[in-house]
């Protein structure tokens, strides 16, 4: 807490992220992963599953060996970015 006892309220919450992810369900998306040290991996995928604490994506490349389930907190922390694929939509 700060000096005045007030906490800074984040603009984006887990519930906001969940609603945004639900709007992308079964749609083509681009997934961008922050691997640290300015390294990023971007791949096209389809949002295939939505659960209470995680969501899953199905990569367009069937040979993709990376992780395909992510928590909503990973978006909040900036480790995962999901955007709608305008070409695939």
C-alpha positions as CSV (number, residue, x, y, z in Angstrom):
1,X,0.0,0.0,0.0
2,X,1.1,3.6,-0.6
3,X,1.7,6.3,1.9
4,X,-2.0,7.4,1.9
5,X,-3.3,3.8,2.3
6,X,-4.8,3.7,-1.2
7,X,-3.8,1.0,-3.6
8,X,-3.5,1.7,-7.3
9,X,-6.4,0.0,-9.1
10,X,-5.5,-1.7,-12.3
11,X,-7.4,-0.8,-15.4
12,X,-7.6,-4.4,-16.6
13,X,-8.8,-7.2,-14.3
14,X,-9.0,-10.9,-14.6
15,X,-12.8,-10.7,-15.2
16,X,-12.2,-8.2,-18.1
17,X,-9.7,-10.6,-19.6
18,X,-12.1,-13.5,-19.3
19,X,-14.8,-11.6,-21.1
20,X,-12.4,-10.6,-23.9
21,X,-11.2,-14.2,-24.3
22,X,-14.9,-15.5,-24.4
23,X,-15.5,-13.1,-27.3
24,X,-12.7,-14.8,-29.3
25,X,-13.9,-18.3,-28.7
26,X,-13.6,-20.5,-31.8
27,X,-12.1,-17.6,-33.8
28,X,-8.8,-17.3,-35.4
29,X,-6.3,-15.4,-33.2
30,X,-2.6,-14.5,-33.2
31,X,-0.8,-15.5,-30.0
32,X,2.3,-13.6,-29.0
33,X,4.4,-15.1,-26.2
34,X,7.0,-13.1,-24.2
35,X,9.9,-15.5,-23.6
36,X,11.9,-12.9,-21.7
37,X,15.1,-11.0,-22.6
38,X,13.3,-9.3,-25.6
39,X,12.4,-12.7,-27.2
40,X,9.0,-13.2,-28.6
41,X,7.3,-16.0,-30.4
42,X,4.2,-15.3,-32.5
43,X,1.9,-17.9,-34.1
44,X,-1.6,-18.2,-35.6
45,X,-4.1,-20.3,-33.7
46,X,-7.7,-20.9,-32.9
47,X,-9.1,-20.4,-29.4
48,X,-10.3,-23.9,-28.7
49,X,-11.3,-24.1,-25.0
50,X,-12.3,-21.8,-22.2
51,X,-12.2,-22.9,-18.6
52,X,-12.5,-21.2,-15.2
53,X,-8.7,-20.6,-14.7
54,X,-7.2,-21.4,-18.1
55,X,-7.9,-21.2,-21.8
56,X,-6.5,-23.3,-24.6
57,X,-5.4,-22.5,-28.2
58,X,-5.0,-24.9,-31.1
59,X,-2.0,-23.7,-33.2
60,X,-2.6,-23.6,-37.0
61,X,0.7,-25.4,-37.5
62,X,0.1,-29.0,-36.4
63,X,3.9,-29.5,-35.7
64,X,4.0,-26.7,-33.2
65,X,5.6,-28.1,-30.0
66,X,5.0,-25.1,-27.7
67,X,2.6,-24.7,-24.8
68,X,-1.1,-24.4,-25.8
69,X,-2.8,-23.7,-22.4
70,X,-2.5,-20.4,-20.7
71,X,-3.9,-18.8,-17.6
72,X,-5.7,-15.5,-17.6
73,X,-3.0,-14.1,-15.2
74,X,-0.4,-14.6,-17.9
75,X,-2.2,-12.0,-20.0
76,X,-2.5,-9.7,-17.0
77,X,1.3,-10.0,-16.4
78,X,2.2,-9.4,-20.1
79,X,3.6,-12.9,-20.8
80,X,0.8,-13.7,-23.4
81,X,-0.9,-11.4,-25.9
82,X,-4.0,-12.6,-27.8
83,X,-5.3,-10.6,-30.8
84,X,-8.0,-11.5,-33.3
85,X,-6.7,-12.5,-36.7
86,X,-8.4,-10.1,-39.1
87,X,-7.5,-12.3,-42.1
88,X,-8.8,-15.5,-40.5
89,X,-12.0,-13.9,-39.1
